[in-house]
């Protein structure tokens, strides 16, 4: 589990469920979906990524990677979205969001890890190229401050490239698209014969992948070749948890 010991001691006194999150973050969407599926009360700490509210020593004192989401559960700090939703489902097991078989559970975790492992190299690269590149540039002072705060080499490399004059290249995006199409082709095969990704039961696997579909669609990734995924997405879009956990936090919703 992604439990960290925060240097920002303020959060240690939090009671109940507190979520640091962003409306545009697909990783944050996973946690909000899970919280809403279980109808759990939670306290929102919204982080404006475009105004770089996550790039402060105070926030790095909560999450040493400077990322969202972060769940604080009675003072226990958990930082990775897959670990957070797994923690919530185990601590609050009704309704259950996991398969009932050992093989199903292993398959669920495989889908979750597949999404996490491809987040920066594929999903984030594609979205940054199409939606963010040139819109979140940092001054030399801000770049230096980030390098001082950030110790994760993968994130340092990613943001160094995203903030460079060249930015991400078409070759970077083509590589990301290849990875994404490989993942979605696998999902399409499953969903042509089942409503859900694992054991025909709505689970954390679906919760992990639905936000990727939602944000990629808005970055003009085409799902035309994946009709079963589109039907799967439509089923999830009708759930109350999607409306309150994703749509109501998306910028411009209702306008």
N, C-alpha and C positions, 0 to 999 in steps of 0.2 A: 504494500500500500504506500502511496506517495505522501506519507506523513512527514512534515518538516518541523523543526524547532525554530520558531520565529525569533528574530532579534527585536522586532516590534512587539513589545510585551503587552500592548494594549489589548490585542485580540485574545490573550489568555483568559481574560475575565468575561468574555462573551458567553452568554447563556443561550441555549437553543441553537438553531441553525441559522448561520449567517453566510451569505453568498456574495463574494466579490465577482462581478461578471460584467460583460458588455453585450449590448443588444445585437451587435453585428457579429459577434464571435460564435462560430459553429460549435466550438467546444463548450461555451457557456450554454448554448441551446440544449445540449445533451443533459446538463444538470437541471435546467429549468423544466424540461420535459419530464424528467424523473420525479422531481419534486411535485409537479402538478399531477402526474399520474397517481401518486400516492396521497395527494391532497394534504401535504405537509405544510405547516406554517413556517415561513422563513423570512428573514430580514434581508432586504436588498441593500447592497453597497455597489451602486453602478459606477463603472470605471469608463471614462470617456477616452478611448484609445486615440482618437484623432487629435485630441488636445493633450495627448501624452501623459495622462494622469497616472499611468502605470510606470512611468519612467522617473520615479522619485525614490529617494533612499527609504522613505517611509513604506512605500509599497514593496520594494525589494526586501524590506525587513519582514514582510509577510510571505512573499513568494520570491525566493532567491533567483528565479528565472525572469521575474517581472511579467509573467503571463497571467491571463485569466483563463478559466475560473479558479477561484480558491474557495473551498468550503471550510468554515470554522464551525465545528460541532462541539458545543460546550468547551471551547478553548482548545480543542484538538484541530490542528491545521492540516488539511489535505489538499494537494495541489494539482494532481493530474485528473483530467475529466473522466477517464475510464476507471480510475481508482475511486473517484468520488461517487460515481453512480453505482459502482459495485458495493461500496460501503453503505450507501443509502438503502440499496435493495436487501442487503443482509441485515442491517439494523432494523429496518421497517419492512418486514417481509409480506405485508398485506397491502395491496395486491402484489403478488409475486411477479417479477419481471425477468424470470429465468426459466429455462427448461427444467423438466422434472427428471430427466435421465442424465447419467454421467456423460454419455457420448454427446448429448445435446449441449450440456454445459461446456464441454471442451470446444465444441463447434462455436458456441456463442463467444467464448473468449478469443478464439481465432479471428472471428470477424471484428471484434473490438480492437485487437492488437494490429490487425491489418490497417484499420483506419488510422490508428495512432502512429504507426510506423511510417505511413505515407503522408502524414500531415504537412510537414515542412517541405519535403522534396517534391510533392505533387500538388496537393490541395492549395497550400499557402502560396507556392510559387505561381500557380495558375491565377489565383485570385489577385495577388499583388500585381502581376503583369497586366491584367485586364481592368482592374478597378483602383488600385492604390498607387501604382508607380507614378512618381512625380507629384503626388498629393500629400505625402507625409515626409517630405524631405527635412533633414535635420541640419542645423548650423554646425560649424566645426566645433563649437563649444558643446552643443548637445551630443554630438558624436563622441567626443572625448568623455563626457559624463556617462554615456551609455557603456562605453568600453570599461570604465572604472567600476560600474555597477554589475555588469554582466560577466559571469565566469563560464557560461555554457558556450563551448566553441562552435557548435552547430548554429546556435542563434546568432553568435557574433558574425560568423561567415555569411549567414542569410541576410542580416541587416546591413552588413558592409556592402554586399552586392546590391541590395535594394536601394541603398542610399548613394550608390556610386553614380557617376555621370552617365554611364552606359545602362545601368540597371539590368534587369533580366532580359535575356536575348530570346529570339524566336526559337533557337535551339533548346534553351532551357524549358520553354513552354511545350515544345514538341515532345521532349522527354517526359514532362509531367503528364501530358495528354496520353501518352503511351501507357504510363503506369495506371492512370485513372481508368482508361478503357479496359485494361486487363482486369482490374477490380470489378468494374461494373458488368463486364461480360460474365464473370463468375456469379455475380448477384442475379443477373438476368436468367441464367440457367436454373437457379433455385426458385426464383419467383414465377417462372412459367408453370411450375407444378405445385406451388404453395403460396399462401397469402403472405407468409412471413419468412424471414431468413433462416430461422432454426426451428425445427420440429413443428412447423405450422402454428406457432404461438408467438404473439407479440412479446418481444423481449428487449433486453439491453442491446442486443445486436442491432435491432431496428432503430432504437433510440440513438445509437452511435452513428449510424449511416444517414438517417434522414436529414440532419442539419447540413451534411456535406452536399446532398442533393439540392437542398433549398438554396444554399449560398452559391453553389456552382451554376445553377440555373440563372441566378441574377448576375453572374459573371459571363453569361452567354455560352456556357458549355452545353453542347447539344446532346439531348437524350432521345433523339428521334429513332435511333436504332435499338432503343431499350423500352419497348411498350410495356413489358411486365413491371419494370421499375416505375414507370409513370403511373400505372394502376396502383402499385404499392404506395407510392407517394400520395396519391389521391385518397387512399384509405386512411393514412395517417393524418392527412390534412383535415379530415372530418372529426378527429378526436378533440375533445375539449382541451386536453393538455397541450396540443399543438397551437390552438388558438391563443391560450393564455401564456404558454411558455415560449413561443416563438413569435407569432404575429404581433402580439401586443408590445413586444420589445423591439420590433424592427423599426428603424428610423422611417418616419413618414406614415406609419400605419394609421389608417383612418382619415388621412388628410385628402 
